[in-house]
């Protein structure tokens, strides 16, 4: 998979480009809202389009457990099942197996785990994950990997990384031996692991590039390590990954993390943060996150952000949003999520524009001069 029309920024590794899929093109850098179970929480496909979403995620683990592959296959794939006509990426399920499972048995073959829903036993392997993602029909498929926990000793991290490399090679071989189930092509991304150890990360990046994936992700970060380590590892890995292929930093993150990581050469991001925070009354603005549940918003009859063109800011006040939260009205989850997803896309769009204008360093400086990370600390 090529990163087309690539424009790089002097002084940083920031770059902008375009990824082509048969469900549409994706302008990068891009943020991908997370639709874990085939739905971005509280938002319809039309809402997502209105916010500027280009591509969203689904998850192998959750969709395998519910509704099951037989249902999705009979619907004609995940695009049709959830009525999403645009690009779709699916995670391999590996991260959820390790983060949610209580009774996992890991072997060279794969993982046997218990369902978090009913306790039933299931198995995932590189080959099974590829079969499931063929059934889901995502445009971008992720190789099956083990997400190394943090902290991990060098011995544990090395063993995990080497297992991941074997699983990813099996993923690639099996993926190449099978065909898409529907009428569109699929691309496979490899995932760089190695915890916070630069030498392991270098080894992993070189190993995956040698295997020859369609794109590359950096996994195993944003799992509790210091921010400085996350940025340092990202910097090390992007120096190795091909310039003309997409780079995806998995599970990241906060607006400030997106700006830092774009400067380090990342093209794609995903995170549940904008919708999860929305459900807790935290809404993002260019001045920093705001708690609309705070007492001081009780009589705030102005929009959260008068300059924001999203549906929420054009029609509703902070006082009304606070009232909805206090009254436990479900509408507020949709309104808050619309704004937060819109803000994330506006941030990515502003970065794309600044890179195209070779002005990203100024944008980054202006962003951090204005953005107050601690602004949402008011009491409700």
C-alpha positions as CSV (number, residue, x, y, z in Angstrom):
1,X,0.0,0.0,0.0
2,X,1.5,3.3,-1.1
3,X,1.3,6.6,0.7
4,X,0.5,8.8,-2.3
5,X,1.1,12.5,-3.0
6,X,3.5,12.5,-0.1
7,X,4.5,16.0,1.3
8,X,7.1,16.2,4.0
9,X,7.8,19.1,6.4
10,X,11.3,20.5,6.9
11,X,12.6,20.6,10.5
12,X,10.4,17.6,11.6
13,X,9.5,14.2,10.2
14,X,5.9,15.3,9.8
15,X,4.4,14.3,6.4
16,X,1.0,14.4,4.7
17,X,-0.3,12.0,2.0
18,X,-3.2,9.9,0.8
19,X,-4.0,6.3,1.1
20,X,-6.2,4.7,-1.6
21,X,-8.7,1.9,-0.8
22,X,-11.6,0.6,-2.8
23,X,-13.9,2.2,-0.3
24,X,-12.4,5.6,-0.7
25,X,-9.2,7.6,-0.2
26,X,-7.9,8.6,3.2
27,X,-6.0,11.9,3.7
28,X,-3.2,11.6,6.2
29,X,-2.3,12.2,9.0
30,X,-5.7,10.7,10.0
31,X,-7.5,9.9,13.3
32,X,-9.6,6.8,13.2
33,X,-12.6,6.6,15.6
34,X,-13.0,3.2,17.3
35,X,-16.1,1.2,16.5
36,X,-15.1,-1.8,18.7
37,X,-18.3,-3.8,18.3
38,X,-19.3,-2.5,14.9
39,X,-20.4,0.9,16.2
40,X,-18.7,4.1,17.3
41,X,-20.5,4.6,20.6
42,X,-23.5,6.9,20.4
43,X,-22.8,7.8,16.8
44,X,-24.5,6.8,13.5
45,X,-22.6,6.4,10.2
46,X,-24.2,9.7,9.1
47,X,-22.9,11.4,12.3
48,X,-19.4,10.1,11.6
49,X,-19.5,11.5,8.1
50,X,-20.7,14.8,9.3
51,X,-17.8,15.0,11.8
52,X,-15.3,14.3,9.0
53,X,-14.5,10.7,9.7
54,X,-12.6,9.0,6.8
55,X,-12.0,5.6,8.3
56,X,-13.1,3.7,11.4
57,X,-12.1,0.6,13.3
58,X,-13.8,-2.7,14.2
59,X,-12.4,-5.4,16.4
60,X,-11.9,-9.1,15.7
61,X,-12.1,-10.2,19.4
62,X,-15.4,-8.4,20.2
63,X,-17.1,-9.2,16.9
64,X,-16.1,-12.8,17.1
65,X,-17.8,-13.1,20.5
66,X,-20.8,-11.1,19.5
67,X,-22.7,-11.3,17.1
68,X,-20.3,-14.0,15.7
69,X,-18.9,-14.5,12.2
70,X,-21.9,-16.4,10.9
71,X,-24.1,-13.3,11.3
72,X,-21.6,-10.9,9.8
73,X,-20.8,-13.2,6.9
74,X,-24.5,-13.7,6.1
75,X,-24.8,-9.9,6.0
76,X,-22.0,-9.6,3.4
77,X,-19.3,-8.3,5.7
78,X,-18.9,-5.6,8.3
79,X,-19.3,-2.7,5.9
80,X,-22.8,-3.9,5.0
81,X,-23.7,-5.1,8.5
82,X,-23.0,-1.7,10.0
83,X,-24.0,0.4,7.0
84,X,-20.6,2.0,6.6
85,X,-19.6,2.6,3.0
86,X,-16.1,4.0,3.7
87,X,-12.7,2.6,4.6
88,X,-12.5,0.2,7.6
89,X,-9.6,-1.2,9.6
90,X,-9.9,-4.2,11.9
91,X,-7.6,-5.0,14.8
92,X,-6.4,-8.6,15.0
93,X,-7.9,-9.3,18.4
94,X,-4.5,-10.0,20.0
95,X,-4.5,-6.9,22.3
96,X,-8.0,-7.7,23.7
97,X,-7.1,-11.3,24.3
98,X,-4.3,-10.2,26.5
99,X,-5.9,-7.2,28.1
100,X,-9.4,-8.6,28.8
101,X,-8.8,-12.3,29.2
102,X,-8.6,-13.9,32.6
103,X,-7.8,-17.5,31.6
104,X,-5.6,-17.3,28.6
105,X,-3.3,-20.1,27.5
106,X,-0.6,-18.9,25.2
107,X,1.4,-21.3,23.0
108,X,3.3,-21.3,19.8
109,X,0.1,-22.2,18.0
110,X,-1.9,-19.2,19.3
111,X,-4.2,-18.4,22.3
112,X,-7.0,-20.2,23.9
113,X,-9.2,-17.7,25.9
114,X,-12.5,-17.5,27.7
115,X,-15.2,-15.2,26.5
116,X,-15.8,-12.2,28.8
117,X,-19.5,-12.6,27.9
118,X,-20.4,-16.1,28.8
119,X,-17.1,-17.9,29.8
120,X,-17.1,-20.1,26.6
121,X,-13.7,-21.2,25.3
122,X,-12.4,-19.7,22.0
123,X,-9.1,-19.9,20.1
124,X,-7.2,-17.3,18.1
125,X,-4.2,-17.9,16.0
126,X,-2.6,-16.0,13.1
127,X,-4.5,-18.1,10.6
128,X,-7.9,-17.8,12.5
129,X,-7.4,-14.1,12.9
130,X,-6.8,-13.7,9.1
131,X,-9.9,-15.9,8.4
132,X,-12.0,-13.7,10.7
133,X,-10.8,-10.5,9.1
134,X,-11.4,-11.9,5.6
135,X,-15.0,-12.5,6.8
136,X,-15.2,-9.0,8.3
137,X,-14.0,-7.6,4.9
138,X,-12.0,-4.7,6.3
139,X,-9.9,-2.7,3.9
140,X,-6.9,-2.8,6.3
141,X,-6.2,-6.0,8.2
142,X,-3.8,-6.2,11.2
143,X,-1.4,-9.1,11.7
144,X,-1.8,-11.2,14.8
145,X,0.6,-10.2,17.5
146,X,1.3,-10.3,21.3
147,X,1.0,-7.0,23.0
148,X,3.9,-6.9,25.4
149,X,2.8,-5.7,28.8
150,X,4.4,-2.8,30.6
151,X,6.6,-3.0,32.5
152,X,8.4,-6.0,31.1
153,X,11.9,-7.2,31.7
154,X,14.3,-7.4,28.7
155,X,13.9,-11.2,28.8
156,X,10.1,-11.1,28.7
157,X,10.1,-8.4,26.0
158,X,12.5,-10.3,23.8
159,X,10.5,-13.6,24.1
160,X,7.3,-11.7,23.3
161,X,8.8,-9.9,20.3
162,X,10.2,-13.1,18.8
163,X,6.8,-14.9,19.2
164,X,5.1,-11.9,17.6
165,X,7.5,-12.1,14.6
166,X,6.7,-15.8,14.1
167,X,3.0,-15.1,14.4
168,X,3.2,-12.2,12.0
169,X,5.1,-14.2,9.4
170,X,2.3,-16.9,9.7
171,X,-0.3,-14.1,9.3
172,X,1.4,-12.8,6.2
173,X,1.9,-16.3,4.6
174,X,-1.7,-17.3,5.3
175,X,-3.2,-14.0,4.2
176,X,-1.3,-14.3,0.9
177,X,-2.6,-17.8,0.4
178,X,-6.2,-16.7,0.7
179,X,-8.5,-14.4,-1.3
180,X,-10.9,-11.7,-0.2
181,X,-14.5,-12.9,0.3
182,X,-16.1,-9.8,-1.1
183,X,-15.6,-7.6,-4.1
184,X,-12.8,-5.4,-2.7
185,X,-9.1,-5.8,-2.0
186,X,-7.6,-6.0,1.5
187,X,-4.2,-4.9,2.8
188,X,-2.2,-6.4,5.6
189,X,-0.2,-4.3,8.2
190,X,2.6,-5.7,10.4
191,X,3.0,-4.5,14.0
192,X,6.3,-3.6,15.5
193,X,6.8,-4.7,19.1
194,X,9.7,-4.7,21.6
195,X,8.4,-2.8,24.6
196,X,10.5,0.3,25.6
197,X,13.8,-1.2,24.5
198,X,15.2,0.7,21.4
199,X,17.4,-2.2,20.2
200,X,14.4,-4.6,20.3
201,X,12.3,-2.0,18.4
202,X,15.0,-1.6,15.8
203,X,15.2,-5.4,15.4
204,X,11.4,-5.7,15.1
205,X,11.1,-2.9,12.6
206,X,13.8,-4.4,10.3
207,X,12.3,-7.9,10.6
208,X,8.8,-6.7,9.5
209,X,10.1,-4.6,6.7
210,X,12.0,-7.6,5.4
211,X,8.8,-9.6,5.5
212,X,7.2,-7.0,3.3
213,X,3.8,-5.9,4.6
214,X,1.5,-3.3,3.0
215,X,1.9,-0.9,5.9
216,X,3.3,-0.9,9.4
217,X,2.0,-0.2,12.9
218,X,3.7,0.4,16.2
219,X,2.1,-1.5,18.9
220,X,2.7,-2.0,22.6
221,X,2.8,1.7,23.4
222,X,0.4,3.9,25.4
223,X,0.1,0.9,27.8
224,X,1.5,2.7,30.9
225,X,5.0,3.7,29.9
226,X,6.2,7.3,30.4
227,X,5.3,9.6,27.6
228,X,9.0,10.2,27.0
229,X,9.5,6.5,26.2
230,X,6.6,6.5,23.9
231,X,7.9,9.4,21.9
232,X,11.5,8.1,21.9
233,X,10.4,4.6,20.7
234,X,8.2,6.2,18.0
235,X,11.2,8.3,16.8
236,X,13.4,5.2,16.6
237,X,10.9,3.1,14.6
238,X,9.9,5.7,12.1
239,X,13.6,6.1,11.2
240,X,13.5,2.5,9.9
241,X,10.0,2.1,8.4
242,X,9.6,2.8,4.6
243,X,9.0,6.4,3.7
244,X,6.4,5.6,1.1
245,X,4.1,3.3,3.2
246,X,1.6,4.2,6.0
247,X,2.7,4.2,9.6
248,X,0.1,3.6,12.3
249,X,0.6,4.3,16.0
250,X,-1.9,2.1,17.7
251,X,-4.1,3.2,20.6
252,X,-2.9,6.8,20.7
253,X,-4.2,9.1,22.0
254,X,-4.6,12.5,23.5
255,X,-4.5,15.6,21.3
256,X,-1.0,16.5,22.5
257,X,0.2,13.0,21.7
258,X,-1.2,13.3,18.2
259,X,0.8,16.5,17.6
260,X,4.0,15.0,19.0
261,X,3.6,11.8,17.0
262,X,2.9,13.5,13.7
263,X,6.1,15.4,14.2
264,X,7.8,12.0,14.5
265,X,6.4,10.8,11.1
266,X,3.2,9.0,12.1
267,X,0.3,8.9,9.6
268,X,-2.5,7.0,11.4
269,X,-4.0,7.0,14.9
270,X,-6.9,5.4,16.8
271,X,-8.1,5.8,20.3
272,X,-11.4,5.4,22.3
273,X,-10.5,8.6,24.2
274,X,-12.7,11.2,22.3
275,X,-15.9,9.1,22.8
276,X,-15.0,7.7,26.2
277,X,-14.3,11.2,27.5
278,X,-17.4,12.5,25.9
279,X,-19.5,10.1,28.0
280,X,-17.9,11.5,31.1
281,X,-18.5,15.1,30.2
282,X,-15.0,16.0,29.0
283,X,-15.0,17.9,25.7
284,X,-12.0,18.9,23.8
285,X,-11.3,22.5,22.5
286,X,-8.3,24.3,21.1
287,X,-7.8,25.8,24.6
288,X,-7.8,22.4,26.2
289,X,-10.3,19.9,27.6
290,X,-13.4,21.3,29.3
291,X,-15.6,19.6,31.9
292,X,-19.2,20.6,30.9
293,X,-20.4,18.9,34.1
294,X,-18.6,21.6,36.1
295,X,-20.7,23.8,38.4
296,X,-19.5,26.9,36.7
297,X,-21.2,25.9,33.4
298,X,-24.7,25.9,35.1
299,X,-25.6,29.3,33.6
300,X,-23.2,29.2,30.6
301,X,-25.6,29.9,27.8
302,X,-22.9,30.2,25.2
303,X,-21.6,27.4,22.9
304,X,-18.6,25.3,24.1
305,X,-16.7,26.8,21.1
306,X,-18.4,29.5,19.1
307,X,-15.9,29.0,16.2
308,X,-16.6,25.2,16.0
309,X,-19.0,24.4,13.1
310,X,-20.1,21.0,14.5
311,X,-23.8,20.3,15.1
312,X,-23.4,20.4,18.9
313,X,-21.7,23.8,19.0
314,X,-24.0,25.3,16.5
315,X,-27.1,24.4,18.4
316,X,-26.6,23.9,22.1
317,X,-25.0,25.7,25.0
318,X,-22.7,24.4,27.7
319,X,-25.5,25.0,30.3
320,X,-27.8,22.7,28.2
321,X,-25.1,20.0,27.9
322,X,-24.5,20.2,31.7
323,X,-28.3,19.9,32.3
324,X,-28.4,16.8,30.1
325,X,-25.6,15.1,32.0
326,X,-27.2,16.0,35.4
327,X,-30.5,14.6,34.2
328,X,-28.9,11.5,32.8
329,X,-30.4,12.2,29.4
330,X,-28.9,9.9,26.7
331,X,-28.9,12.6,24.1
332,X,-25.8,14.1,25.7
333,X,-23.7,11.1,24.8
334,X,-24.4,11.7,21.1
335,X,-23.9,15.5,21.3
336,X,-20.6,15.3,23.3
337,X,-19.3,12.6,21.0
338,X,-20.1,14.5,17.9
339,X,-18.1,17.5,19.1
340,X,-15.1,15.5,20.3
341,X,-14.8,13.4,17.1
342,X,-15.2,16.6,15.1
343,X,-12.4,18.3,17.1
344,X,-10.0,15.4,16.5
345,X,-10.7,15.5,12.8
346,X,-10.3,19.3,12.8
347,X,-6.9,18.9,14.6
348,X,-5.7,16.4,12.0
349,X,-6.9,18.6,9.1
350,X,-5.1,21.6,10.6
351,X,-1.9,19.5,10.8
352,X,-2.3,18.3,7.2
353,X,-2.7,21.9,6.0
354,X,0.3,23.1,8.0
355,X,2.5,20.3,6.6
356,X,1.3,21.2,3.0
357,X,2.3,24.8,3.7
358,X,5.7,23.7,5.2
359,X,4.6,25.4,8.4
360,X,4.1,22.6,10.8
361,X,6.8,23.7,13.4
362,X,4.9,27.0,13.8
363,X,1.6,25.1,14.1
364,X,3.0,22.9,16.8
365,X,4.4,25.8,18.8
366,X,1.1,27.7,18.5
367,X,-0.9,24.6,19.6
368,X,1.1,24.0,22.7
369,X,1.2,27.7,23.6
370,X,-2.6,27.6,23.6
371,X,-3.6,24.1,24.7
372,X,-4.0,23.8,28.5
373,X,-3.8,20.1,29.4
374,X,-5.2,20.7,32.9
375,X,-8.2,22.9,31.9
376,X,-10.8,20.2,32.7
377,X,-10.0,20.0,36.4
378,X,-13.0,21.9,37.6
379,X,-15.3,20.3,40.2
380,X,-18.7,19.1,39.0
